[in-house]
Structures are given as structure tokens and as C-alpha cells.
Amino acid sequence: MGELIHIREKALRRDIARSHARDRDSLRRAVDLIKRNLHATAVEIVDAPAQAQPQLLDRAEKFIALIRYGMRMLGEDGDDHDSRISLD
């Protein structure tokens, strides 16, 4: 009976580890997508008329906040490095 419990606990730990790996991959993809959106917004700001720039800057700030939050969730604190976020 003890061996059966041990096998079930081991399978449960394995399933949890797989689930966490999928969650991390999904979060990493989301952060990458937000980085691409930030890049597109930055490109748009360059050619935008002056009256549209405040809205675009606000959008960029929100993207930056989301990226930082996602990086913290991934254990990659963006504030420890340069104050700029790499768009790579």
C-alpha cells in the first residue's frame, strides 16, 4: 500500500512540474508578444502627430509595466539590469 502511495505522489509531482513548465512557456510567449507590441508602439510614436503621442506614450508605459510584471513572475527581474528593456 505504501508503494502505491509513493508511485501516486511521484506521478503527481511530475504532473505538477509539467504544468508549471507549460505555464512558464505560456507566460514567456505572452511577455514576448507584449515586447513586440511595445516595439510597434515605439515605431508608431516616431511618426505620430503631436496630439497622438500622449496616448501612444501611455500605451507604451502600460506595455512596459506588463513586461516588468511578467519578467518578475518568470524570476527575471528587469530592474536589476539596465533600466531599458531589451526588445530582442
N, C-alpha and C positions, 0 to 999 in steps of 0.2 A: 504494500500500500504506500509506503514511504517513497519507493522508487517511482511510482506513478505520479505522485505529487511533485517530485523533483523534475520529472520529464515535463509536466504541465507548466511548472514555474519557468523552466528553461525556455519552453516554447513561447510563453507569454512575454518574457524578456526580449526574445528575438523579434516577436511581432511589434513590440513597443519600439525597439531600436529601428526597425524598418519604417514604422510610421513617422518617427522623428526625422529620419533621413528624407522621407518624402516631403515632410513639412519644410525642412530646411531648403530642399531643392526648389520647392514652390515659392518660398519667401525670397530666395536668391533670384529667381526669374522675375518676381514682382519688382524687386529693387532694380534689376537691370532694365526693366521696362520703364520704370519711373525715371531712371537716368537718361534713357533715350528721349523721353518726353521733355525732360529738363533741357537737354541739348537742343531739341527742336524749338522750344520756347526761347532759348538764348539766341538762336539764329533769327527767330521772328522779331525779337526785340530790336535787333540791329537795323532793320529796315522799316520798323513800325513808326507811324506818325507819333508825335509827342503826346497827343491825347490818349493814345492806346497803350503807351508804355507803362503807366502805373498799374493797369490791370495785368499786363504781362509780367511785370516785376512781382506782383502779388502771387501770381500763379507759380513763378519760379521759386519764391520763398516757400510756398506750400510743398512743392516738389522736394526742395532741399530738406525740409523738416521730415517728410516721409522717408526720404533716403536715409537720413541720420537715424530715425527710429528703426527702420529695417536693419540697418547695419548693427545697431545695438542689440537687436533681437538675435542677430547672427553671431554676436560676440566680436564684431569688428567695429570697435568704437572709432568713428571717423574723426572725432575731436582730438584723438591722441596724435594724429599725423598732421598734415598740413591743414590749414583752415579751408582749403579748397577741396571739393570732392572731384575725384577723377571720373571722367566720363568714358573711360575705356571699357 
